[in-house]
């Protein structure tokens, strides 16, 4: 009997904790009284996931782009905004004003996704390293806008209507919750430093991805000799070296137009160096009187560079750099 009584007491304690937890959750996420409330919570979770994935990418690897939409500082600011807006959505504060803000925000997201889709980007960049076709995210954003128009906050209260007695506490809670997450995330993103190559070809840094900066190699020794399987051949004479990815559309276009490019650049010796991950090598027909050799950059490390890029080497020194239309 004592054990049965103890079991009942334990179940009551667990039930009490569950009720307390439920009240805490309801207090944190605001009242759930309509389809709009369910929608705002789902969108808050979506923003938290997107912000978290982008933050992890920014804290662990270089930015994969050079345009304004891909700039590191803009992406960091986007992460912090997404985290703040997610916390705001969970609080349920100012529902009508928040709904208008969400319409504007996801309308903007729709425009960005469509721009990237039309521009031929392979991924929208919304979820860090998780690649999602921008056409899919544009469809998702449009669906969210339509859902917000369908499930708007109930009531006819003014746009800025709120119980003034609850405003300071609610705003303090939102700000505190955001800072609790935003500060360590900002520190992690801001602490990242690129791992690069020295002029002598030594790897500087302990990151898993080595960032290549060809524009800094002009007038210096080509730093990749020790990491290319044909490096010894490139140390003597004059060479036109092409760094490329096998799965890069612009790189494939460049390879198809290689003969014309070689004639324009008046090169007699050409080295095609494939960056990892490696694919099936495709033989390129060399114009008459021109030597073309194929090589691979070591896959022991991960390398980051904007490709395709041509480099002119003379006796091991980098003379010129020519970047085609940038693509990864």
N, C-alpha and C positions, 0 to 999 in steps of 0.2 A: 504493500500500500504506500509505503514511503517513497518507493521508486516511482510509482505512478503519480504521486503528488508532486514529486520533484520534476517529472516530465511535464506536467501541466504548468508548473511555475516557469519552466524553461520556455515552453511554447508561448506563454503570455509575454515573457520578456522579449522573445523574438518578434512577436506580433507588435509589441509596443515600439520596438526599434524600427520595424517596417513602417508603421504609421508615421513615426517621427521623420524617417527618411523621405516618405512620400510627401509630407507637408513641406519639408525643406526643398524638395525638387519643385513642387508646385510654386513655392515662393520664389525660387530662382528663375524659373521659366515663365512666370506670370500665369494668369488664369488661362485655362484651355476651355473655351466656350464655343468655338465655332471652327469651320473649315479653315478660316484664315489663321487661327492659332496653330493648327496642325501644320499648315504650310510654312509659317514663319519659323517653326522649330526645325522642320526638315531643311529649309534654306540655311538656317544657322549651322546645322551640322555639315551641310555641303560646303559652306564658306570655311568652316574650321578645317575640314579635310583638305580643301584647296590651299588654304594658307599654310597648313602644316607640311604638306608635300613640297610646296615651293620653298618654305623655310629650310627644310632638310636639304634640298638641292643647293640653295645658296650657301649653306653652312659647310658643304662638303665638296663642292666642285665649281669650276668656272662657269660663267654665263655663256650659253651657246648662241650668241648673236651679237650684232653690233649696232642695230637700229635703236631708236628711242624706246620702242615698246619692249626691247630686250635689255635695256641698260640696268646695271646692277642696283643702283640707288632707287630707280623707279620700281623695280621688282620688290625691293625691301620695303618701300613705302606701301606698296600694294598689299604685301603680307600683313603689315601692321593694321592697315585699314580693314582688311577682311576679318582679322581677329576681333577688332573693336566692333565692327558691325554685327558680327556673329553674337557677341555678348549682348549687344543692344537688342537684337532680335529675341534672344532668350528672355530678356527682362520684360518684354511686352509693353514697354513704355511708348506713349504717344502712337497708338496703332495707326491712325489715319495718316499722320505725317510719315511714319515709318513705311507704310505701304507705298506712298508716293515716292519716297526715296528708293525703295526697292525697284519700283517700275523704272525709274531713271537709271539705276545702277545696272540692272540686267538688260535694259535697252542699250546701254553703253557696251556691255559685254557682248551683246549680239553684233553690234557694229564691228568690234575688234575681231571677233571670231570670223565674221564674213570677210573682213579685209584680209586676214591671214589665209582663209580658204581660197579666196580669189587670187592671192599672191602666190599660191602654190606651196605654202608651208606644210610640212609633214605633220606637225603637231601644233596645238593651240598654245601650249606652254602653261595652261591653267593649273595643271596638277604635277608640276615639277618634272621629274624624270619619267613619270607615267605618260606615255605618248597617247594622245587622243586626237583623232582627226578633227580639224576645226569645223568641218561641216557638221559633225555630230554635236559639238558644243554649241554651235549656232542654233541647231534644232532644239537643243535643251533649253537655251536661253529664251528662245521664242515661246516655248511651251511654258516656261516659268512666267513670262510676261502675261500670257493669256490666262494662266491660272490665277495670277494676282488680280486681273480684271474680273475674273469669275468669282473668286472668293475674297471679297473685300471686307474690311472690318465692319461689323454691324453697328448700328446706331447713327444718329444724326447730329452727334455732338460736334462743336467747332473743331477745326483742324488741329489746334494746339490745346485742346481740352485735356486737363489732367487734374487730379486731386492734389492741390498745392501742398497739403500736409505730407503726402508721400513722395513728393518730388525730390527733396534733398537726399532722403535715404535711398531712393531708387538710383539717383545719379551717382551717389557715393559708392553704392554697391557695384554698378556697372563699371565705373572707373577703376575701383580696386580690383575687380575680377580681371579686367583687361590688362592692368599693369602687372598683375601676378603672372600673366602669360607673356605679355609683350616684352618685358625687360629681359628675361633670359633668352627669348627668341632673338631679340635685337643683338644681344651680346654674341650669340652663336653665329649669326649671319655676318656681323661686323668683324669677327675674329678670323674669318677665313683669309688665307693668303695663298696665292698661286704657287704651285711647285713648277719651277722653270729649269732651264739649262744655263750653265755658265758659259763663258766664251770658250772654255776648254772642253765643253761637252759634259761636264759633271752635273748631276741632278741636284738641284738646290731645293730643299724642303722635303717633307715626309708625306705629302698628299699622294693619293692613289692615281691622280691624273696629272700628267706633265703637260704644261701649257707651252706650245711652241710659238715663238714671236719672230718670224722671219724678217720683219722689217728692221729688227735690231742686229741682224747678222751682216749687214752690208759692210764691206771692208774688213771683215774678220774671218777667222777660220770657220768653215762649215761645221757646226757642232754635232751633226748626226752621223759622222763617219763610223763611230763605234757601235751604232745601233742599226745600221743598214747592212744587209748581207752582201751588198756589192760596194761597200764603203771604200775598200782599198782601191778599186778601179777608178773611183771618182777623185782620188787625191792628185792625179797628174793630168795635165792637159786642160782643155776647155770643154765644159759640159753644160748642157741645158737640162736641168733636173725638174721634173714635174712631180709634186706631191699631190696625191689624190686618194679619195675613198672609192671603193668599187661600187658602193650603193648610193653615191651622190649623183643625182641627175645632171647637174652642171658639169661634173667631172666626166661623165659619159659623153656629153656633148663635146667637151674639149678633146677627148680621145678620138672621137670621130672626125674632128677638124684638125687633128694634130699635124698632118702633112702640110696644110696651108700655114698653120702657126709657125712651124719649124722653118718654112721658106721665108716667112716674114722676118723672123728673128735671126736668119742666116746661121743656123746652128748646124754643125757637122756631126756632133756626138750628143745623143739624147738618152737620158736615164729616166725611166718611168718608175717611181717609187710609190708602192701601194702602202697606205696606212692601215693598221688593224681597226676592226676585225677584217681579216682577209677573206676574199672570195675566190672564185675560180678565175685564174689569170686568163686574159684575152690577148691573143697575139695581135700586135699592131704592125701593119705593113710599113716598112721604112721606105722613104723616097730614095731614088737612085743616089748613091754616093754618101748616104747618111747612115751612121751606126745608131741603132736603137737597142738598148738593153733594159731588162726588167729587174726590179729589185723590190724588197719588202722591208718595211720598218719593223723592228722587233716587237712581238706581241707580249713580251715579258712585262711591259708596263702599258698603261693606258695613255694615249696621247691625244691632245686636243689642239686642233689647228683649223683655221678657215681654209677650205680648199675649193677649187684647185688653185695652186700657186706655182709659178715658174721661178726657178732660181738659176742664175748663170754663175758657174764656178770656174775659176782659173787657177790651176795648181793648188787646189784646196781652199782658196779664198772665195768668199761670196762677193760677187761683183755687182749684180743687179737682182732686183726682185720685181716680178710682175704678177699681180693678183688679178685673176679673171673675176667676173661677177661672183661675189662671195656666196658660197653655199656650203653646208656641212656635209 
